[in-house]
Amino acid sequence: MGSVGTAESADRTDRSPREWCAEAVTRLQAGRPEAALEAARTAADMDPANEWAYRLISLALERQGRDADAVAPAEHAVRLALGSWPARLRLGTALRRVPGHWDEAVEQAALARAYAPEEAAPHVLRGDQALLRAEHAPARRAYLTALDRDPAHPQARVNLGLTLLRWDRLPAHRDPAWPIDPRESGRARRALEVWSRQSRLLVALATIAIVVAALAFDRGREGRLGGLLVLVLLVPITLRQVRRVGVWSYVPAMLGRDPWLGAALVSAVASVVAFAGWLTMGALPGLPSAFDPVWAGLAGVVVLGWPVTAGVRALAELWRGSPMRALAQFARVPAERTARRNTGVTLWIVLGRTWSVLVPLVCGALAVEPRAAVLAVVVPYPLLASYRRIRHHEDRWLPVATGLVVLASVACAVGGLLGLTWAWRAGLGALCAAVAVFALRAARAWWRGGPGPWRASLIMCDLPTGDAPSVALTPEVRQAFAYARSVVLSFGDSLGPRVVGTAATVTPSGELRLVAETQTRTAVEADPRVAVFAADPLQRRYWVEVRGIAVADADLLRITPKQVLMGEFPGRHQRR
């Protein structure tokens, strides 16, 4: 045991803090957040001023699902390096996952963009924040800006495809900017859904029971009395669910974010009102036959029932967004797992659109003009073009369903053009078989708990953010600033670039601290990008330039390096 402990201790001391940080990044990329956390903590213990280590601690905790614990190390990294854009990025990412801190997360993301507008990651974070709130236009602009900086950025590419699909993160009722606990809004939504479901089900069953009592047993009056008891039963059910909705002030916004929840509530209210009116209508004598209570009740069950609402919702979700453009984005990053998953789901969406066009076209041709079915041949073309270009081979059910839809279009076109009954039967059978394949694929996904062939299976790409290494100052650079007789600060203001002389010190974390005038502090608040120059008075031939971000802190400017340049002055020493 003693030799093992000695070996572990030697391994810790053989590596520098930056090497332990690099090891933590490697472990994170390999999907080992627990091991990465250990390596990052080792680096932080060896060098408490290493802000990179604290960023990696935050990221490892986040990858373990410990979102609340990830905030404190990210905040400590920011305190160590106020001008570090990766630290701001890491803090903004951590804060967005904690309820009640959304505004702070947006502020940190804005600072990261101001400190590093040339980097893609801060713009990706802005796009992710907009996408999580279903603000698709701002998210699209942010992702396009990120791709201008880095055309190969996988997260920007995948999430740009989601904006083109007009994807909403589930649950749709939840706004991450709300300061309430997500469990409270989830509890409110479930209460509203349960009331809607119970109300519509009770009304539908009561309507059917009353119709059966009236037609089969000539007990219409008794049936209506039973319907009144159902209305009375709805009162305690409603009161029970009302008590569970503890955040009524957020319900209007919740319904605005989730229109289908609003449609379910409206349908439930309309069902109860229509049911009460139907009972009243059936009790009044002398009504015209057009208001026959039996058929009116059955019509209400059909129109206001769940199957119709579900069908309308499925069609609306199917035709939302631009799946062809989204597929083009997913195809640009085939190595990304999230892109491959979203590609398969999007192809199912295109397949569903094709099927939903073929069915009314074929049925209309059968009813009006059979030869019009020849148009069915061109309907699957976008589906085939997408499938051939993407070459998605991970879902074996998809080519089967695609082949059935293509067969249906060709068979119905042949049947309509040549009047062949067997062709019509083959086409209609293929359309039904495609539905069966979809149902089997959906049942398999449900049974295994995997992604299904529906829009809800789309997911955001969420790669580790804020793991970029900090800029290290070499001993030569530290020596130049420590012993330089004068340090020159270059910055911009309303009159253009300015250069001032000042004095500088270097902290253990590699941050430069300069004494600055009020005018200088005001200027760097508008544009924090600065450059600091110094000459090494000992060697007398080396110059150093540090480009970084300046943040005013009391009477000091704290400059976090982004780039370090070092060179030689021209002179006779270069001839040697």
N, C-alpha and C positions, 0 to 999 in steps of 0.2 A: 504493500500500500504506500509506503514511503517513497519508493522509486517511482511509482505512478504519479504521485503528487509532485515530485521533483521534475518529472518530464513535462507535466502540464504547465508548471511554473516557468520552466525554461522556454516552452513554446510561446507563452505569453510575452516574455521579455525579448525573445528573438525578433518579434514583429513590432513594427512601429504602429502608433495609433492610426495613421492613414492606411497602412496595410490591413489592419483589422477592419477598418471601414470598407475597404475594397472587398474583403472577404464577406462582410455582411451583405454587400450589394450582390455578390455572386450567389449567396445563399437565398436571398430574396428572389432572384431571377430563377432559381431552381425550385421555387415553391416551398422553401423551408423557413417560414417566418420565426419559429421558435429558435432555431440555430442562429438565424440572422440577429435576433434580439440579443443573444448571448455575446456574439462578436461585437455588436455595436456598444453594448454596455462595457465590454472590456476596453474598447477604445476610449470611451468616456471616462472610465476610471483612470486610465493612463494619462489622459490629457483632458482635464475638466473644461478647458477653454475651446475644445474642438466642437464647433457648432455642427459640422457634418455628422458627427457621431450621434448627436441628439436628434437630428433630422431622421437618421436611420432607425433610432429607437422608436420614434413616433410612427414611422412607416411600418416597422415590424409589428407594433402593437395593433395598428389598424388592420393589417393583414390577418391578424388573429381574431378579428371581430371585436376588439376592445377599443371602440371608437372614443369613448369618454376618456380613457387613459392616454390616448394618443395626443391629446391637446397639450398637456403640460410640457412634455419634452419639446414639442414644436414651438411653444411659446418661449422656452428657455433658449432654443436655437436663435430665435429672433432677437432676444435680449443680447446674446453674444455678438450678433452681427446684424445691426439694424438695417443695413443696406443690402443684405443678401437676398437676391430674388428667389433662389431655391428655398430659402427659409420661409419667405412670405408665401410661396407657392404651397409648401408643405403645411403651413398653418392654415391657409385658406381651405385646403382640401380636408384637413382634419376637422375644422370648425363646421363645415357644411353638413357633416354627418351627425352633429350634436344638436338636438332641438333647442331653439331659442338663440342660436348663434349665427343665424343666416346672414344678417346684416354685417357682422364682423367678417364672415367668410368672403362676402362680396368686396368689402374694403381691402382685405388682404390680397385678393386676386387683382384688384385695380392697382395696388402698389407693385405687385410683381410685374404687371404689364408696363407700368411707368419706369421701373428699374431695368427691365430687359425687353423693350419692344421688338428687338430683333430676334428674340427666341420664340419658338412655337408653343412651348408648354403653357405659358401664362394665358395665351389666347385660347388654348384648348380648355383650360379650367373655366374661363368665362363662358365658352360655349356649353360646357357641361352644366354649369349653373343655370343657364337659360333653358337648356333642354329638360332638366329636371322639373322646371316649372311650366313645361309645354309652350315655351316662347320660341317657336321654331324659326322665325325670321332672324331675330338677334343671334340665335345659336348658329344658324347657317352662315351668317356674316363672320362670326368669330372663327368658325372652323375654316372658312375660306382664307381668312387672314393667316391662320396658323399654317395652312398648306402653302401659302406664298413663301413662308419662312422655311418650311421643311415639307416638300411634296411627298416624302415617304413616311410621314408620321402616321402610324396605323390607327391610333385612337381618334385623331381628327378625321381620318378617312371613313372609318366605320360609323362614327357618330354623325358625320355629315349625311351618310346614307339614311340614318334614322330620322333626321330632320326632313329629308325628302319623302319619307314614308309618313310623316306627321305622327310620329310615335309618341305615346304618352306613357310615362312610367306608371306602373301599377303600384298601389291603388291610385286611381286618377283623382279621387277626392282630396288627396293630401297635398297641401302646399308646403314645401320645405321651409318657406319663409315664415310660417306661422310659429309663434313662440310656445305653443302648447305641445304637450307630449303626443307623439303620433298615436299612442294607444288610445288617447281620449277621442280623437277624430275617428279612429277605426271603430271604437265602441259605438260612437254615434251613428256611423254609417251602417254598421250591422243592425242596430236597432231599427233604423228606417227601412232597411231591406227586409228584415223579418216582418215588420208590420205590413209592408206592401205585399209580401208573399202570402202571409196568413190571411189578410183581408180578401185578396183576390181569390185565393183557394176556397175560403169559406163561402164567398158569394157565388162562385161557380158551382160548387157542390150543392148549395142550397137551391140554386136555380134549377139544376138538373133534377133534384129530388122533387121540387114542386111540380115541374113539368110531368115527371113520371106519375106523381100522385094524381094530377089532373087528368091525364090521358088514359092511364091504365086502370086507375081505381076510382075515378070520378070523385076525387077528394081534393078538389082545388081549393076550397075554403080552408080546410084543415092545413093544407100545404102553405097557404099564405100566412096562417097563424104561426106555423113553424118558421117561416121566413122572418117574421117579426122577432121571434126569439133569437135568431141569428144576429139581427141588428143589435139586440140588447147585449148579446155575447161579445160583440165587437167593442163595446165600451170599456170593459176591464182590460181587454187585449191592448187597446189603444193607450190607456193610461199607463199600463205597465211599460210599454216601449217608450212612452214620452219621458218617464222618469229616468230611463237609461241614457237618453240624449242629454248629456251634461254640458254641452257646448253649443247651445242654441244660437249664440251670436255668430258662430262660424258656419251654421247650416246654409244660409243663402249663398255664401261664397263656395261652399262645398258642392251645392247643386249646380253652381255656375261652372265649376271645374269638371264635374261629372254629370253631363246632361242626361245620361242614361239612368242614373239614379233619380233625377228629377222626373224623367218620363215614367219610371216605375211608380213613383209616388202619385203623379197625376193620374196614371191609369188606375191605381188603387182607389183614390178618392172618387174618380169618375165611376168606377165599378160599384162602390157603395151607394153613391147618389143615384145611379141608374137602377140599382136593385131596389132601393127604397121607392123610387118613382114607379118601377114596374109593379111592385106590390100594390101601390096606391091605384095605379091604372087598372089592374085586374079587379080591384074591389069596386070600381065605379061602374054603374050600369049604363047602357046605351052608347058605348064607344063604337066608332065605325070599325069595320073588319080590318082596315089597314093597321089598327093598333091592337091586333090580336095578341094577348099577353104571352101566349106560348111561344110564338115565333119571335116576338120582341125579346123575350128572355134568352132564347137560344142565340139570337144574333148578338146580344150583349156579351155572352160567354165567349163567342168567337172573336169579336172585335177587341174586347178589352182583356182577353186572356193572355197568359204568358207566351204561348207558341207564336202568336202574331208579333208581339213585342220582340221576342228573341230573333225571329226571322228578319224583321226590319233592321235590328241592330247588326245582325250578321252581314246583311247587304251593305249597310252604311260603312262598317269597318272594312269590308272587302274593297270598296271603291274609294278608300281614303288614301291620299298621297300619290306618289309617283314611283311605283316599284321598279320600273325599267331604269330610271335614273339612279335609284338606290342600288340596284344590282351592279351598275357600272362602277360605283364607288367601292362596293364590297369586293369586286373582282380585282381591284388594284392592290389589295393586301391579302393574297390567298394564304399566306403563312399564318395569319392571325386567326386563332381559334374562334373568337367571337364573330369574325367576318364570315367564316364558313358556316357557322350555325345560322346567322341571319340570312345568308344566301339561301339556304334550304327553306327557311320559313317564307322568304319573299317569293321564291319560285312557287310555293303552294298558293300564295296570294294571287299570283298571275294565273295559275291554273284555275283557281276559283273564279276569277273574273271571266276567263274564257268559258267555263261551264255556265256561268250565269248569263252570258250572252247567247250561247248556243240554245239553251232551253227555250226562252221565249221566241227565238228565231224559228226553231223547228216547229214549235207548237203553233205559231202564227201561220207558218207555211202549210201545215196540215189543215188548219181551219179555213184559210183564205185561198192560197194559191200554192200548190205543192212545188211548182217549178222554182219558186223563190228560195227553196232550200239550197239551191246551188251556191248561194252566198255563204253557206256554212263552211265552205272549203277555206276561205281566207281568214276565218275567225281565229284558228289556232296559230297563225303565222307569228305573232309577237311571242307566244309561248315557246314555239320551236326555236326562234331566233335567240331568245334568252338562254334556253337550255343548251343550245349548241355552243354559244359563246362562253358561257360560264363553265360548262363541263363539270357539273356537281355530281359526284359519285358516292357521297356519304349516305344518302337516303335511298335505299333500294325500292321503296314504295313509290317514289316520285316518278320514275320512268314508266312504271306500270300504269299509274293513273294518267300520265301524259299520253301514253299510247292509246288508252281507251278513249280519251277525249278526241284525239286525232281520228281514230277509227270511226267514232260517232259522227264527226263532221263530214268525212268522206262518204260514209254509208248513207247518211241522210241526203247529201247532195245527189248521189247516184239514184236513190229512191225517188227523189222529187223530179229529177230530170228524165228518168226512164220509166217512172211509174212502177217500180219493182217493190212489191210488198215486203219481200224478205229483206231488202236493203233497209227499208224503214224500220223493220223489227230489229235488225242488227244494230242500227244507229241508236234507237231508243234504248235497247238493252245495254249498249256500251255506256250510254249516259248514266243509266242506273248502276252499272257495275263500277263506274268511277266514284259514285257516291259511296258504294260499299267499301271500296278500297280506302277512301278517306276515313270512313267510320272505323275500319279496322286499324288504320295507322293511328288515329286518335285514341282508340281504346288501348293500343299497345303503349303509347306514350303515357297515358294515364296510369296504366298498371305498373309500369316501370319507373314512373316519376321523372321521365325525361321531357325534353322539349317537344311540344306537339306541333301539328301543321296549322297553327293559327297565330294571329298577330300578337297575342299575349306572350308568346315564346321569344319574341325579339328582346334582346338585352343590349345595354350600353357596353362599350369597351371601357374598362376602367383599369388602366395600367398603373404601376407604381409611379408616383409623382414626388418630386423633391429629393431624389436620391443623387443628383448631380454632385460631383466632388467640389469642395470649396477650393479656391485659389490659394495655394501655399506660397509663402514668402521664403525664399532661400536665405541662408545665412549672409550671403553677399548683399542681398537687397536690404535685409535688416540692418546690416552694418552701415550701408550707405545712408539710410535715414537716421540712424542713431548718431552718426558722427558728422553729418553734413552741416556746414556752416549756414547754409540757406536752403530753403525748400520753396519751390515755385508751384503755386496752385493755379490751374487754368480752368475756367468755367465760363458759362454763357449767361448773359442777362439781356435786358431789352435793348441795350446799345451794342450788342455783339459780344464776341469772345473777349474775356478779360484775363489778365495774368497778375497775380499778386504774390509777394513774398511772405513767407510765414515760417513757423517752427512746427516740427512734427515729432511725434513719438509713435512707437509701434507696440501694440499690446501683445500678450502671449498668443492670443487667438489670431493674430495677423491683421488686425484692424489698425488703420492709421488714424491718429487723433491730432487735429490741427486747431490752433487758436485762430479764430476768424472774426472779422468785423460784422456788424449788423447787416450791412449791404450784401456781404457775401452770403450770409445765412439766408437772407430773403431771396437771393438769386437761385440758390440751390434748392429751395423749396419749390420754385417753378420748374427747374430742370436739374435733377439731382446728379446727372452724369458729369463727372469732373475727371481731370487728369492731374497727377502730382509728379513733379520732376525733382531729382536730387542728383548730386555728383558725389562720388566717394572721395572724401578728403585724404584718405590713407593711400589708396592706389593712385589717385589723381588722374586717372585716365578712363574710368568707367562712369557711365551715366545710367540712371534708372528712371523709368517712367511707369507709374502705376495708374491704370485707368479703372475707375470704380464708381460707386454710388455714395454720395455724401448725404448724411442725415444730420440735421442740427440737433444738438443735445446740450441745452444750457448755453455756455459760452464756447463750446467746442463743436467742431465738425468731425463726425465719425465716418470714416471712409472705408467701405468694404471693397476689397480688390475684385475686379472682374478679369483683368488682363495685366500681365507684368511684362514689360519690355526692358531689355538691358543691352548696352552696347559700349563701344569704345569711342572716345574722342579722337579725331584725326590728329596726327603728330608724328614726331620722329621715331617714337617707340614702335610704330607699325612697320618700320623698315627692318627691324631686327629679326 
